[in-house]
Amino acid sequence: MNVNLDEMVELARSQAETMVATAFDEQGIEALKSVYLGVRNLYKCHSPELLSHPLVVFRPVAYGEKPIDQSEAIRITDLRQLRPCLRVPCCVQVLDSTRMLVWSPYEVNVSELSRSAVVYTYDGREEYVWAKEDFRKLRNPLPQHASVLAIPSFDSLHHALGSYRDCSARLCSCPILSLVWYDPDTRLFLMSRPKPNRPEDIIRRSLYWSLNVTLREIATVLQEQNVDETHPVDIRVIYKFQDHQALIEIKWLGNTRAPDGRIVLRYGAAMARKGARQLAGYLDRYARSVPNTEVRGYLTVIDARRRGLNSASNSISKAKGMHYENSEITYAPEYHTQRDDFDTPMRMFIEPVCDP
């Protein structure tokens, strides 16, 4: 993935530049550049993918103009201070690349504000530029990314996990993942081995390899990273161009078989729920250790459950083998709906080789 943000910003500017120049002449173009620079820097600290409320960013065209009463504004000199402000509808005035005035919570009449300012709005992945009550929608050539003014971070990871689920995990096409099975020709049982070749070790290495290739342009991917002195998370993703990190916890479901044929472990949906609780705890501890970094958690569940297996099973019918294909897992509590730092858990079902 290779995203040139300078080219993206130039594209965004070209879409609104004529309208702004018509409304405010050269002063408007300078204000537009300042707004774009401010938004670009803001998104390095707070991902637009996580914005659940409208954001308004503006710069007055005339020097010293105060279109909004500044007595209740918060003066920001470190853009990381913006994060709590963006959890509600927010209005931001750009002073320079790192200094801003913020009204939060605040809802503004954008059309009225645009009479004397160049205004950028973001709401539900739609972006607009306003000038003198006219507006242009910014066309995003990469709609899978949240904003034309930001390098994708958390969205890129979500898509990378989805690609791994559909292309590598489902039919076990990854050569590393293929090592996890007791019998790779049937894919019924995972092989019970000691560390460092337990099922969780092999799955982690497989996912790490895939993410490392997919995200190499924008992030560093690391395995078995401690969130404190005693708690390791399976994978940590550190983004190169933003103040963002991601923690990935991996759980597997299914049965393991020892070399002598004994069934050793049977893991069901409860293991996925345990993973969700673990990840929530990791996020809390990690947020305390890196308070100036935006962190998001991802639970990845490798689902190798088969119905009706026993110690004599060496084959399976399609009905039993695919029984859990669409069996989504319910979580209690639902951290992904209760927290803004917890992505929706992703279950990855691996198909067995079924009898014809």
N, C-alpha and C positions, 0 to 999 in steps of 0.2 A: 504494500500500500504506500503510495507516494503522493502526498498532498502538498502542493506549493501554496502556502497561505498568502504569500504576496500576490500571486496571480489571482487567487480567489478574491482578495480585497480589491484588487484593481478591477475585476469583473463587477463587483458590487458597486464600486464608485462610478463606473461607466454607465450603469443602469439608471442612476439617479442624478448624475452630474448636470445634464442638460436642463432638467427641471429646476434644480437648485440654482443654476446660473441665471436662468430666466427670472426666477423669483428675487434673487438677492445679489446678482452680479458676482464679482470676484470675491467679495467678502463671504458670500455664501459657500463658495468652493472651499475656502480656508476653514470655515466652520464644519463643513462636511468631512474634511480630512481629519480634523480634531475629534469629531464624533467617532469616526471609524477607528482611529487609533485608540481612543478611550475604550470602546467596546472590545476591540481586539485584546487589549491588556486585561480588561475585566474578565474576559472569558478564559484567560490563562489561569486565573485563580478560582473561578466558579464556572463549571461547565454549563453551557446552555441546555444540555441534555437533561439537567436536573431542575430546570426552571419550571415550576408548576403555577406561577402567577405572572401576570403581565409585567414587562420591564420597559421603561421609557428612559432614553438617554438623549440629552440635547445639549446644544451649545448656542447661546445667543449670537446673533450676527453682529450686532453693534457692541463695541467694547463697553463694559460697565452696565449693560442692560440687565435688569432683574425682573424677568417675567413672572417669577414665583417668589413670594415672601421668604427671605432667607433666615428669618429669625428662628424658625423651627427646623432648619436643615442641620444635618450632621456633617462635619467637615472630615473627609477621609484623606489620609496621607499614605496609608498602606492598604492596597486593594484587597488584602485578605480580610480587612475589617468589614468588607461589604457582605460577607457570606450570611450572617444572621439577618441583614436587611433584605436580602433577596428571597426570604422565605414567605414574604407577603408582597402584594403589589407595591412597586417601588419606582421612584423617579430619581434620575441621576443627572446632575449638571457637570459637564466636563470642564475643569479649569485648565489642566494640562494633562500630560500622559499618565501621571500617577496621582494627581490631586483632584478630588471631586467633592461636590456637595450632594447629599443624599437626603431624600424625604421618604421615610418608611415607617409605617404603611402610608401610602399616598396614591390617590387616583386623580389623574389630571385630564383636562379636556385637551386632547392632543391637537385637534384642529385649531383651537384658540392659541395654544402654545406656539404652533408653527407660524403664526403671523410675524413673530420676531425672532424665531430660532429655527435652526435645522434640527429635526427630531428623528430619532431612530426608535422603532418599537419592535418588540419581540413578544409573541404570544402564540403558544401552541405550535411552535416551529414555523410560524409565518413571520416574515420580516418586512418592514416597510420603512421608507424614508419620506418625511413630510417637509414641505416648505410652502409657506403662505397658503395654507389650507389645501394645497395640492399634495398628491402622494404617488409614490411608485412602489410596487411590490418587488422585492429583490428575488430574482430567479436563482435558485440553488441548483447547479448542474449535478450535484451529488446529493440527491434527496435522502439517501440513507444517513447523511450527516445532519446534525441538528441545526447548524448555522453556516452560512457562507463566509462568516467572519471568524470562524474557529476551526482549528484542527480537531478532528474527532478524537475523543478519548474513550469514555465509557461506552458510547454507542459502538465504537469500533471493536471493543472487547466482546460486547453482546453478540455482534454479528460474527465474530471469529468463533465464539463458542457454538453458535448455531451452525456454522459451516462444519465444524468438527463433528457435531452431532449427526448431521445429515450425510457427510461425505466420508468420514473416517470411522465413526463409532458404529453406525447402524449395521453395516455389513462387515465390520472389523477389517477394513482395508488398510489400516495403519500397521506396518510391519512390527512396530514395538508392541502395540496393543494385542497383536495376534499371539504374543508369548504368554498371555495371561491364562490360557485355557489348559485344562487337563487333557482334553482332546480337541485340537483346533478343527478337526474335520466335522465335529458335531456342535461345538460351542454350547454344551449343556452345563458343565461345571467349570468354575475357575480353579486353578491349581493352588493347593495349599503349600506354600513354601515359606521359609523364614526370611526375615529382612536380610538383604535389600531387594528381594524378589517376591515379596508379598503381592497380592493383587493390587493393593493401593499404591505400592511403589511403581509397578509397571504402568498402571493407569496414569499416575502422576507424570511419569517420564514421557508417556505418549502425548498427553495434553500439553505439557511443557514444550516438547519439540514442535508441535503444531502451532502454538501461540508464538513461539520464538520466531518462526518463519513468517507468520502472517503479520505480526506487529513490529517487525524489526526496524521499520523506518521511523516509528513514532514512540516506541517504548522498549524498556529493558525488562525481560522476564526472568524471574529467579525462582528456584525451587526451595522448599522447606525453609521458610523464613520465620524466625521467631518474632512474635508480636510483643513478647516480654521475655523474661529470663527463662521461662519454662514451657511456653506454649508456642509450638510451630504451626504456621498455616501452610497449606500445601504449596501454593504458588502466590507470589507477589508480583504485580505489574507496576512498574514505575515509568510514568510518561516523561518523555524527554523535553517537551516544550510547554508543559503546564504543571501547575502545582497539584497534580492529581496522582493518586495511587489506587490500586485495586487489590483486594485480598480474595483468593479463590480457595474454597474448601471443597474437597472431593469426597464423596461417599459412594460405595458400590453396594448393590443389592443382588442377591442370588445365593448360590450354594458353592462351597469349596470342597474339593475332593483331594485327599492325600494320595501319594503315589501308590499306596496299597489298595486304593479304591474306597476307603472309608470317607463318608461325608463328615467334614470337620465343622464347618460353620454354615448357618442358615440365616441370612440377613434379609429382613423385609422392610416395609415402609417406616418402621420405627427408627431404623438407622438413618434414614434421610431426615427425620424430625430431629434426631440427635445432632446431626450435622448443622441444621439450622440454628439450634441453640448454641452450639459451639461457635459458629460464625458470628452470631450476635455478640457473644462475649468477646471474641477476638476484636471485633470492630470497636467495642467500648474501650478495651485496653489499649488498642493501637491509637485511637483518637487522642487518648491522654498523653501518649508518648510522642506523637507528631501533631500537635494542636494547630499548626499553621498549614497543614496539608489536607486537601479534600480527599477523603477515602470512601470507597464503595465496596460492598461485599457481594460475592457471587457464589452461590451454592450449586455445584455440578454433581448430579446424581447419575452414575452409570448403572443402568437397570438391566441385569442379566437374570431376572427371575424366570423360572419355567414352572409350569404347573405339574404337580404329581410326580416329581422326581423322587427316586429312592436309591439305595446303594447298588441296586442291580440295573439301573437305567443306563442304557447305551445308545438309545435312539428316542425320538419323540415325534408325535403327530403334530401336524400344523396347528390344530385347534389348541393343544396344550402348550406347544412351543410359543405361540403368538398370543397366549391368553392375556398377558400383561402389556401388550403393545400400547394400548390406549388407557392404561390404568394410571391416571394422574394421582398424585399424592396430595392429601390434605394436610395442612400444617396448622398447629395450634401451639403457640400463637402464630399468626400470619405476619411475620416480621416484614415481609416484602410489601404489605399494605399499611403497616403501622409506622415504618421508618423510611426516611428518604435516602438512607445510605445502604439499603439492602435491595439488590436486584431480584426480580422474580426468579425463583429456583428453576434450573433447567434440567429436566430429566432426559437422559439419552438412552433409549432402548436399543440393545444389541440383539439382532435376530439370531436365533439358533439355525442350524442346518436341519430342516425337518424332513421326515419321511415323505416320499412322493405320494 
